[in-house]
Amino acid sequence: MNLRKIAIAAIATSLVLGSPAVAGNKLIASGQRVKVAKSTMTVQPNVEWNKMGARPGRNSETWTLDGDGLNDLTFYGGIESGRPLFREVDKKNTPLPKVSSTMLLTDIPALLENSYRVALQTSAVQIDAVQPVQFAGTNGVRFTYSFSHQNETLRRRGEARAAMIGGKLYMVTYEAPALYYYDRSYEAFRAAAESVKL
């Protein structure tokens, strides 16, 4: 086999091994309506996203454009009363807050904030603004927040849109480093969040 064939074979192998499918990730095409978070919630993105293989919780999934932690779009599809947003890390000593079917829209930002404080083991979480919004065809809440991981100086910004529907929590969050990535991908998040239907 000559050098050119070896080089072509090596490139083809690296492309296959580096593909999202091998890593457990999946490419989400733009313009198509897809079900998310093992639920009846659907979304129609206007750009291609990569669905991450790992799920933060039972009825959730995360998409990214540039990589985990650089711009994360997470869907929570019908989190039931008595369930946390994320997988429990230490249920006995530091249990996560739970969704309640009687939650008010104004309780949702506090649920996310308190969940992050426990899951990320950080006190550097702040809700910045809260306002009413239409989400998935019903009255919902839109809120912005910021946080840093434990022992990190990198500040991240986030926005969430959520509603309680049929006693379950439906929510979309977008997070990225405050510098560069947040603004760069914000419009792709907004388009996806505004397309949510049940």
C-alpha positions as CSV (number, residue, x, y, z in Angstrom):
1,M,0.0,0.0,0.0
2,N,1.5,3.4,-1.0
3,L,1.7,6.4,1.4
4,R,-1.2,8.2,-0.2
5,K,-3.6,5.2,0.4
6,I,-2.3,5.0,4.0
7,A,-2.9,8.7,4.6
8,I,-6.4,8.4,3.1
9,A,-7.2,5.4,5.3
10,A,-5.9,7.2,8.4
11,I,-8.0,10.3,7.7
12,A,-11.1,8.1,7.1
13,T,-10.5,6.2,10.3
14,S,-10.1,9.4,12.3
15,L,-13.3,10.9,10.8
16,V,-15.3,7.7,11.7
17,L,-13.8,7.5,15.2
18,G,-14.3,11.2,15.9
19,S,-18.0,11.1,14.8
20,P,-20.8,12.0,17.3
21,A,-22.3,8.5,16.9
22,V,-19.2,6.8,18.2
23,A,-19.0,9.1,21.2
24,G,-22.6,8.5,22.0
25,N,-23.6,11.9,20.6
26,K,-26.0,12.5,17.8
27,L,-26.3,15.3,15.2
28,I,-29.7,17.1,15.4
29,A,-30.5,18.6,12.0
30,S,-31.7,22.1,11.6
31,G,-35.3,22.7,10.5
32,Q,-36.7,19.4,11.6
33,R,-39.1,19.0,14.6
34,V,-37.8,16.4,17.1
35,K,-38.9,15.0,20.4
36,V,-36.7,15.8,23.3
37,A,-36.0,14.5,26.9
38,K,-38.0,11.3,26.6
39,S,-41.2,13.3,26.6
40,T,-43.9,14.8,24.4
41,M,-42.0,18.0,24.2
42,T,-40.8,18.8,20.7
43,V,-38.4,21.5,19.3
44,Q,-37.4,22.7,15.9
45,P,-33.9,24.1,15.9
46,N,-32.7,26.6,13.2
47,V,-29.1,25.3,13.3
48,E,-27.5,21.9,13.7
49,W,-26.8,20.9,17.3
50,N,-25.0,17.9,18.8
51,K,-27.1,15.9,21.3
52,M,-24.8,14.7,24.1
53,G,-24.8,11.0,25.0
54,A,-24.9,11.6,28.7
55,R,-28.1,12.9,30.3
56,P,-28.2,15.2,33.3
57,G,-31.3,13.4,34.7
58,R,-34.1,11.0,33.9
59,N,-36.2,13.2,31.6
60,S,-33.6,15.5,30.3
61,E,-31.0,15.9,27.5
62,T,-28.3,18.3,26.6
63,W,-27.3,19.7,23.2
64,T,-24.2,21.7,22.3
65,L,-22.8,23.5,19.3
66,D,-19.1,23.7,20.2
67,G,-18.7,21.2,23.0
68,D,-19.9,20.4,26.5
69,G,-19.5,23.5,28.8
70,L,-19.1,25.9,25.9
71,N,-22.8,26.3,25.0
72,D,-25.2,23.9,26.6
73,L,-28.9,23.7,25.7
74,T,-30.7,21.4,28.1
75,F,-34.3,20.2,27.9
76,Y,-36.3,19.0,30.9
77,G,-39.3,17.1,29.6
78,G,-42.1,16.8,32.2
79,I,-40.2,16.4,35.4
80,E,-42.7,14.8,37.8
81,S,-43.6,15.9,41.3
82,G,-41.1,14.5,43.9
83,R,-38.3,14.2,41.3
84,P,-35.1,16.3,41.2
85,L,-33.8,18.0,38.0
86,F,-30.5,16.0,38.0
87,R,-29.3,12.6,39.1
88,E,-28.7,12.5,42.8
89,V,-25.0,12.5,43.8
90,D,-25.3,12.0,47.6
91,K,-29.1,11.6,48.3
92,K,-28.5,10.8,52.0
93,N,-26.3,13.8,52.9
94,T,-27.0,16.4,50.3
95,P,-30.3,15.6,48.6
96,L,-31.4,17.7,45.6
97,P,-34.5,19.9,45.7
98,K,-37.6,18.3,44.2
99,V,-40.2,19.5,41.7
100,S,-43.6,19.9,43.2
101,S,-46.9,19.8,41.3
102,T,-48.1,22.8,43.2
103,M,-45.0,25.0,42.3
104,L,-45.7,28.5,41.2
105,L,-43.9,29.9,38.2
106,T,-41.9,32.1,40.5
107,D,-40.7,29.0,42.4
108,I,-38.9,27.6,39.3
109,P,-35.9,29.9,39.3
110,A,-35.3,29.1,43.0
111,L,-35.5,25.3,42.2
112,L,-32.8,25.7,39.5
113,E,-30.7,27.9,41.8
114,N,-30.9,25.5,44.7
115,S,-30.3,22.5,42.5
116,Y,-27.1,24.1,41.1
117,R,-25.9,24.9,44.6
118,V,-26.1,21.3,45.6
119,A,-25.1,19.6,42.3
120,L,-22.2,21.9,41.6
121,Q,-21.3,22.3,45.3
122,T,-21.0,26.0,44.9
123,S,-22.6,29.1,46.4
124,A,-21.7,31.2,43.3
125,V,-25.2,31.0,41.7
126,Q,-27.3,34.0,41.2
127,I,-30.7,34.6,39.6
128,D,-30.5,37.9,37.7
129,A,-33.9,38.6,36.3
130,V,-37.3,36.9,36.2
131,Q,-40.3,37.8,33.9
132,P,-43.4,36.1,32.6
133,V,-43.3,34.7,29.1
134,Q,-45.3,32.4,26.8
135,F,-43.7,28.9,26.8
136,A,-44.9,25.8,25.0
137,G,-48.3,27.6,24.4
138,T,-49.0,28.5,28.0
139,N,-48.0,31.0,30.7
140,G,-44.5,30.4,31.7
141,V,-41.4,32.1,33.2
142,R,-38.2,33.4,31.7
143,F,-35.2,34.0,33.9
144,T,-31.5,34.7,33.6
145,Y,-28.8,33.6,35.9
146,S,-25.1,33.3,36.4
147,F,-22.8,30.9,38.1
148,S,-19.3,29.5,38.5
149,H,-18.3,26.0,39.2
150,Q,-16.6,25.3,42.5
151,N,-12.9,26.5,42.5
152,E,-13.3,28.2,39.0
153,T,-13.1,31.8,38.1
154,L,-14.9,31.4,34.8
155,R,-18.3,33.0,35.0
156,R,-21.1,31.4,33.1
157,R,-24.4,33.0,32.1
158,G,-27.7,31.2,31.6
159,E,-31.3,31.7,30.6
160,A,-34.2,29.4,31.2
161,R,-37.8,29.3,30.0
162,A,-40.2,27.0,31.8
163,A,-43.8,26.2,32.7
164,M,-45.7,23.8,34.9
165,I,-48.0,21.8,32.7
166,G,-50.3,19.1,34.0
167,G,-48.4,19.2,37.3
168,K,-45.0,18.6,35.6
169,L,-42.1,20.9,34.9
170,Y,-41.1,21.6,31.3
171,M,-38.0,23.7,30.9
172,V,-35.2,24.7,28.5
173,T,-31.9,26.2,29.8
174,Y,-29.0,27.7,27.9
175,E,-25.6,28.2,29.5
176,A,-22.2,29.3,28.2
177,P,-19.2,31.2,29.4
178,A,-20.1,34.9,29.8
179,L,-17.2,35.8,27.5
180,Y,-17.7,35.2,23.8
181,Y,-19.7,31.9,23.8
182,Y,-22.9,33.2,25.5
183,D,-23.7,35.9,23.0
184,R,-22.3,33.9,20.0
185,S,-24.9,31.1,20.4
186,Y,-27.8,33.0,22.1
187,E,-29.9,33.4,18.9
188,A,-29.7,29.6,18.2
189,F,-31.0,29.0,21.8
190,R,-33.8,31.6,21.5
191,A,-35.0,30.0,18.2
192,A,-35.1,26.6,19.8
193,A,-36.8,27.7,23.0
194,E,-39.5,29.6,21.1
195,S,-40.2,26.6,19.0
196,V,-41.0,24.3,21.9
197,K,-44.4,22.5,21.7
198,L,-46.1,19.7,23.6
